[in-house]
């Protein structure tokens, strides 16, 4: 006969298995993707920026600031005085070319064009074109991680290119909170992470280059000056460990860091005086089904064991004659 201890043991085992299953299921759901950390911009300083510059690329080289600008008929590559915003020297692109992102490989500059499918390599001190490369699709942002050139084209795909030949080596899909992230624009390497503007937003993201996962999501709103268009332009000065951002037609450029946003706790709602019923709590239907299934299993096990025990030791004595 199944005693109280036996029934309790069966019940305990079933409940243990049930709780373990629920915990494992919850952990699997929680770890399905890496959620990006949220930050906001903190401004530390600002300087004058050319408000006529349609900024496409921004880059420091040994403390000197360089910029690529766009628009047909107004695209340039220039060196800029950080303190005053004045143009130190500049060259114009062909009127049929729309300048885009730029970066440094050693002491040489590489600049993209938008729809023309041409990238230029320049000598640093003269802006003389050393070489040009052709590529398919659009060119948006450009960065150099020390091994490969990293290029964006307005989609969720980053292209890794040979730094010497500009040949395509590999690609990487970018996701933010498990969703594809499109419109990746200007790029900048900062302490091992790839930072990027998201076109037509006031957002900056930091991308892990091994996985393509956005690990930091920064709200950079509130900086755009009057007359400015979209945020675009990220430059890290390794000589001062300072990060600068600006935008298209912005009259200012900002030295910034990022911080965790302040969370304002909402007050708990007042209990309703006229309500006498306890609050109804929603239950995950997956868990409800699992609990119901486990309870039915316990009932069936106990019922089957009771039948089996009853066949061996009937309560009213031995078999009838």
C-alpha positions as CSV (number, residue, x, y, z in Angstrom):
1,X,0.0,0.0,0.0
2,X,1.3,3.5,-0.9
3,X,2.0,5.2,2.4
4,X,2.0,8.9,3.2
5,X,5.8,9.0,2.9
6,X,5.7,7.5,-0.6
7,X,3.1,9.9,-1.8
8,X,5.0,12.8,-0.4
9,X,8.2,11.7,-2.1
10,X,6.5,11.4,-5.4
11,X,4.8,14.8,-5.0
12,X,8.2,16.4,-4.0
13,X,10.0,14.9,-7.0
14,X,7.4,16.0,-9.4
15,X,7.4,19.6,-8.0
16,X,11.2,19.7,-8.1
17,X,11.2,18.7,-11.7
18,X,8.6,21.2,-12.5
19,X,10.4,24.1,-10.8
20,X,13.7,23.2,-12.5
21,X,12.0,23.2,-15.9
22,X,10.5,26.6,-15.3
23,X,13.8,28.1,-14.1
24,X,15.7,26.7,-17.1
25,X,13.1,27.9,-19.5
26,X,13.2,31.4,-18.0
27,X,17.0,31.5,-18.1
28,X,17.0,30.4,-21.8
29,X,14.5,33.2,-22.6
30,X,16.5,35.9,-20.7
31,X,19.8,35.0,-22.4
32,X,18.4,34.8,-26.0
33,X,20.3,38.1,-26.8
34,X,22.4,40.8,-25.2
35,X,20.5,43.9,-24.4
36,X,22.4,47.1,-25.1
37,X,23.3,49.3,-22.2
38,X,21.6,52.7,-22.3
39,X,23.5,55.9,-21.9
40,X,23.0,59.7,-22.4
41,X,25.5,62.3,-23.5
42,X,27.4,64.6,-21.0
43,X,28.8,67.7,-22.6
44,X,32.2,68.9,-21.3
45,X,33.2,71.5,-23.8
46,X,32.3,72.9,-27.3
47,X,34.1,74.7,-30.1
48,X,33.1,76.5,-33.3
49,X,32.3,74.3,-36.3
50,X,31.8,75.4,-39.9
51,X,28.0,75.7,-40.3
52,X,28.4,75.4,-44.0
53,X,30.0,71.9,-43.7
54,X,27.8,69.0,-44.6
55,X,29.8,66.7,-42.3
56,X,30.3,63.1,-43.6
57,X,33.5,62.0,-41.8
58,X,35.5,63.3,-38.8
59,X,38.9,62.0,-37.7
60,X,41.9,63.0,-35.5
61,X,45.5,62.2,-36.5
62,X,48.1,62.9,-33.8
63,X,45.9,65.6,-32.4
64,X,45.1,67.2,-35.7
65,X,41.5,67.3,-36.9
66,X,40.4,66.3,-40.4
67,X,36.9,66.3,-42.0
68,X,35.2,65.1,-45.1
69,X,32.1,67.0,-46.4
70,X,29.4,66.1,-48.8
71,X,26.9,67.5,-51.3
72,X,27.5,67.6,-55.1
73,X,29.6,70.6,-56.0
74,X,30.6,71.2,-52.4
75,X,32.4,68.0,-51.3
76,X,35.8,68.5,-49.7
77,X,38.6,66.9,-47.7
78,X,40.0,69.4,-45.2
79,X,42.1,69.9,-42.2
80,X,40.4,72.0,-39.4
81,X,41.7,74.0,-36.5
82,X,40.0,72.4,-33.5
83,X,40.1,75.6,-31.3
84,X,38.6,78.0,-33.9
85,X,36.9,75.8,-36.4
86,X,38.8,77.5,-39.2
87,X,39.8,75.5,-42.3
88,X,43.6,75.2,-42.4
89,X,43.6,73.6,-45.9
90,X,41.1,71.9,-48.2
91,X,40.7,70.3,-51.6
92,X,37.5,69.9,-53.6
93,X,36.2,66.7,-55.1
94,X,34.8,66.6,-58.6
95,X,31.4,68.3,-58.9
96,X,29.9,64.9,-59.9
97,X,31.2,63.3,-56.6
98,X,29.5,63.3,-53.2
99,X,32.1,63.0,-50.4
100,X,31.4,60.5,-47.6
101,X,33.3,58.9,-44.7
102,X,37.1,59.0,-44.3
103,X,39.7,57.5,-42.1
104,X,43.5,57.1,-41.7
105,X,45.7,54.1,-42.5
106,X,49.1,55.1,-41.1
107,X,49.8,58.6,-42.5
108,X,47.5,58.2,-45.5
109,X,43.8,59.2,-45.8
110,X,41.1,57.2,-47.4
111,X,37.8,58.9,-48.4
112,X,34.6,57.3,-49.8
113,X,32.1,58.7,-52.3
114,X,28.4,58.1,-52.0
115,X,27.0,56.6,-55.2
116,X,30.0,57.0,-57.4
117,X,31.7,53.8,-56.2
118,X,35.1,55.4,-55.9
119,X,37.4,55.6,-52.8
120,X,40.5,57.9,-52.8
121,X,43.8,57.4,-51.0
122,X,45.6,60.7,-50.2
123,X,49.0,61.6,-48.9
124,X,48.5,63.3,-45.6
125,X,50.6,66.5,-46.0
126,X,49.7,67.4,-49.6
127,X,46.3,65.8,-50.1
128,X,47.7,64.4,-53.3
129,X,45.7,61.4,-54.6
130,X,48.0,58.4,-54.4
131,X,45.5,55.8,-55.6
132,X,41.8,55.2,-56.2
133,X,39.7,52.1,-55.8
134,X,36.3,51.0,-57.1
135,X,33.6,49.2,-55.2
136,X,29.9,48.2,-55.6
137,X,27.1,49.8,-53.8
138,X,27.0,53.0,-51.7
139,X,29.7,54.4,-49.5
140,X,28.7,55.9,-46.1
141,X,31.1,55.6,-43.1
142,X,34.7,54.4,-42.9
143,X,36.9,53.4,-40.0
144,X,40.2,51.5,-39.5
145,X,40.6,49.0,-36.6
146,X,44.3,48.4,-37.2
147,X,43.8,45.4,-39.4
148,X,40.9,46.1,-41.8
149,X,39.0,49.1,-43.2
150,X,35.4,48.9,-41.9
151,X,32.8,50.4,-44.3
152,X,29.1,51.1,-43.9
153,X,26.6,51.5,-46.8
154,X,23.4,52.5,-45.1
155,X,22.2,49.0,-44.3
156,X,22.7,46.7,-41.3
157,X,25.8,45.2,-42.9
158,X,29.4,46.3,-42.2
159,X,32.0,45.5,-44.8
160,X,35.6,44.6,-43.8
161,X,38.1,45.5,-46.6
162,X,41.8,45.0,-47.1
163,X,43.6,48.2,-46.0
164,X,46.0,48.1,-48.9
165,X,43.9,46.9,-51.8
166,X,40.4,47.9,-50.6
167,X,39.2,44.4,-51.6
168,X,36.2,43.1,-49.7
169,X,37.3,40.5,-47.1
170,X,34.1,39.8,-45.1
171,X,30.8,41.2,-43.8
172,X,29.1,41.5,-40.5
173,X,25.4,41.9,-39.7
174,X,24.7,44.4,-36.9
175,X,21.8,43.9,-34.4
176,X,20.4,46.1,-31.6
177,X,18.5,44.2,-29.0
178,X,18.1,41.2,-31.3
179,X,16.8,43.3,-34.2
180,X,18.7,44.3,-37.4
181,X,20.0,47.8,-37.2
182,X,19.9,49.7,-40.5
183,X,21.1,53.2,-41.6
184,X,24.6,52.7,-40.0
185,X,26.5,55.8,-41.0
186,X,29.7,57.6,-39.8
187,X,32.1,55.2,-38.0
188,X,34.9,55.6,-35.4
189,X,37.0,53.1,-33.4
190,X,36.9,54.0,-29.7
191,X,38.7,51.7,-27.2
192,X,38.1,48.6,-29.1
193,X,34.5,49.2,-30.0
194,X,33.1,50.6,-33.2
195,X,31.0,53.7,-32.6
196,X,28.5,54.7,-35.3
197,X,25.9,57.4,-36.0
198,X,22.5,56.1,-37.1
199,X,21.3,58.3,-40.0
200,X,18.4,60.6,-39.4
201,X,18.5,60.0,-35.6
202,X,20.2,61.5,-32.6
203,X,21.5,58.1,-31.6
204,X,25.0,56.7,-31.4
205,X,25.8,53.0,-30.9
206,X,28.8,51.0,-29.9
207,X,29.2,47.7,-31.8
208,X,31.1,44.6,-30.7
209,X,33.1,43.6,-33.9
210,X,33.2,39.9,-33.0
211,X,29.4,39.4,-32.8
212,X,27.9,42.5,-34.5
213,X,25.9,43.1,-31.4
214,X,25.3,46.7,-30.2
215,X,26.5,46.8,-26.6
216,X,25.9,50.5,-25.9
217,X,23.0,52.7,-27.1
218,X,23.5,56.4,-26.6
219,X,20.9,59.1,-26.6
220,X,22.7,62.2,-28.0
221,X,19.6,64.4,-28.3
222,X,19.6,68.0,-27.1
223,X,22.9,69.1,-28.7
224,X,21.8,70.2,-32.2
225,X,22.2,73.9,-32.7
226,X,19.8,76.1,-34.6
227,X,20.1,75.6,-38.3
228,X,21.8,72.2,-37.8
229,X,20.6,69.0,-39.5
230,X,21.2,65.4,-38.5
231,X,23.8,64.4,-36.0
232,X,26.8,63.0,-37.9
233,X,30.5,63.0,-37.1
234,X,32.4,61.1,-34.3
235,X,36.1,61.7,-33.7
236,X,38.3,60.3,-30.9
237,X,41.5,62.2,-30.1
238,X,43.8,59.5,-28.6
239,X,46.3,62.3,-27.6
240,X,43.9,63.7,-25.1
241,X,41.5,60.7,-24.8
242,X,38.6,63.0,-25.7
243,X,35.6,62.2,-27.9
244,X,34.1,64.9,-30.1
245,X,30.8,64.8,-32.0
246,X,29.0,67.2,-34.5
247,X,26.5,67.1,-37.3
248,X,25.6,68.3,-40.7
249,X,25.6,72.1,-40.9
250,X,26.2,72.3,-37.1
251,X,27.8,75.5,-35.9
252,X,29.3,73.7,-32.8
253,X,31.3,70.6,-32.1
254,X,31.0,69.0,-28.7
255,X,33.5,67.2,-26.4
256,X,31.4,64.5,-24.7
257,X,31.3,61.4,-22.5
258,X,28.4,59.1,-21.8
259,X,26.7,58.3,-18.6
260,X,23.8,56.1,-17.4
261,X,20.5,58.0,-17.5
262,X,18.9,58.9,-14.2
263,X,15.9,56.7,-13.5
264,X,13.0,58.5,-11.9
265,X,10.9,56.0,-9.9
266,X,7.2,56.4,-10.4
267,X,5.1,56.5,-7.2
268,X,3.1,53.4,-6.4
269,X,-0.6,53.8,-7.3
270,X,-3.0,54.5,-4.4
271,X,-5.2,51.5,-3.6
272,X,-8.8,51.8,-4.8
273,X,-11.1,52.3,-1.7
274,X,-14.1,50.8,-3.4
275,X,-12.4,47.6,-4.5
276,X,-12.8,44.6,-2.2
277,X,-11.4,42.1,-4.6
278,X,-7.7,41.1,-4.5
279,X,-5.6,42.2,-7.5
280,X,-5.6,39.8,-10.3
281,X,-2.1,38.8,-11.4
282,X,-1.4,37.6,-14.9
283,X,0.3,34.3,-15.3
284,X,2.5,33.4,-18.3
285,X,0.4,30.9,-20.3
286,X,3.5,28.8,-20.9
287,X,4.1,28.4,-17.1
288,X,0.4,27.7,-16.6
289,X,0.4,24.9,-19.1
290,X,3.5,23.4,-17.5
291,X,2.0,23.5,-14.0
292,X,-1.2,22.0,-15.2
293,X,0.6,19.2,-17.0
294,X,2.8,18.5,-14.0
295,X,-0.3,18.3,-11.7
296,X,-2.0,15.9,-14.1
297,X,1.1,13.8,-14.2
298,X,1.2,13.6,-10.4
299,X,-2.5,12.6,-10.2
300,X,-2.0,9.8,-12.8
301,X,1.1,8.5,-11.0
302,X,-0.6,8.4,-7.6
303,X,-3.7,6.8,-9.2
304,X,-1.7,4.1,-11.0
305,X,0.3,3.3,-7.9
306,X,-2.8,3.1,-5.8
307,X,-4.4,0.6,-8.3
308,X,-1.2,-1.5,-8.3
309,X,-1.1,-1.5,-4.5
310,X,-4.8,-2.3,-4.3
311,X,-4.3,-5.4,-6.5
312,X,-1.7,-6.8,-4.1
313,X,-3.1,-5.9,-0.7
314,X,-6.9,-5.4,-0.9
315,X,-8.2,-3.6,2.2
316,X,-10.9,-6.2,3.0
317,X,-8.6,-9.2,3.3
318,X,-7.6,-12.0,0.9
319,X,-9.3,-13.1,-2.3
320,X,-12.8,-14.3,-2.0
321,X,-13.4,-18.0,-2.2
